[in-house]
Amino acid sequence: MPRVAVVFTGGTISMGFDPVAGGNVPSLDGAAILARTPGLDSLAEVVPIDRGLTPASHFSFGDVLGIGATVQSALEDPSIDGVVVVQGSDTIEETAFAWDLVLASPKPVVVTGAMRASHEDGYDGPANLRGAVAVAAAPVARGVGVVVSLAGTIEAADDVTKMHTTSFTTFQSPNAGSLGRVGEDLGSRSIVLAVRVGASGPYPRMAHASR
C-alpha cells in the first residue's frame, strides 16, 4: 500500500459557517477533513501533517517556503511515495509553481483544495482530496513535477491558471492543456489516472495507467 503525506494548511476546504462571526471561518483541521473523506484507505496510507489554518491569500513568502520545506522533508522520507498539499484556492497557481522550482524529488507532489466550504451544498473538498491522494500514490505520476488537481483534472504547475472565481472546473492549463484526469467510478469508487501522450510542454507525458 502506498504511503502519502498530506500537508493541511487551511483554505476553503477547512471552512465552516460561524453564526457568531456571520460568515465562513477556518475550523476543520486535517483529522476533521480526513474524517469527511471516505475511501482513502483503499488508495493509500495517509500520513497527515497539520500546518495551521491560514487562508492562502495570507501566505507570506516565508509561509510558502516553510510549507515547501515540510514537503521536501516528507519527500526525503523513504517510506513516503508522494505528497499532497491542501490549501486555499486563491494562490494555488502561484504556490504550485514556486514549489515546482524549489522541490528536489521525482516523487509526485499534488496541490488541491476546494471551491465550496464544508457546510455548503456541493462541498467538493473530499472528492478533490481523494483524487489528489490517488495521483500522489500513482507511480505514473513520478517525474512530472508539481501538479494541481481539483474537479478531476491534473494540471502542470507551470501552466495552471484559475479561470473563474467560483466554478468547480476553474483550474485549467490554457497553453499546453491538462496532463490528465483522475476519476471515480461511482459503483466501486475506483480511481483511474490517465495522462495524455504527446502533449507539448516541459514535462514528459506518460501513457494511460490505472490503479
C-alpha positions, 0 to 999 in steps of 0.5 A: 500500500502506498504511503502519502503525506498530506500537508493541511494548511487551511483554505476553503476546504477547512471552512465552516459557517460561524453564526457568531462571526456571520460568515465562513471561518477556518475550523476543520483541521486535517483529522476533521477533513480526513474524517469527511473523506471516505475511501482513502484507505483503499488508495493509500496510507495517509500520513497527515501533517497539520500546518495551521489554518491560514487562508492562502491569500495570507501566505507570506513568502516565508509561509510558502517556503516553510510549507515547501520545506515540510514537503521536501522533508516528507519527500526525503522520507523513504517510506513516503511515495508522494505528497499532497498539499491542501490549501486555499484556492486563491494562490494555488497557481502561484504556490504550485509553481514556486514549489515546482522550482524549489522541490528536489524529488521525482516523487509526485507532489499534488496541490488541491483544495476546494471551491465550496466550504464544508457546510455548503451544498456541493462541498467538493473538498473530499472528492478533490482530496481523494483524487489528489491522494490517488495521483500522489500514490500513482507511480505514473505520476513520478517525474512530472513535477508539481501538479494541481488537481481539483474537479478531476483534472491534473494540471502542470504547475507551470501552466495552471491558471484559475479561470473563474472565481467560483466554478468547480472546473476553474483550474485549467492549463490554457497553453499546453492543456491538462496532463490528465484526469483522475476519476471515480467510478461511482459503483466501486469508487475506483480511481483511474489516472490517465495522462495524455501522450504527446502533449507539448510542454516541459514535462514528459507525458506518460501513457494511460495507467490505472490503479 
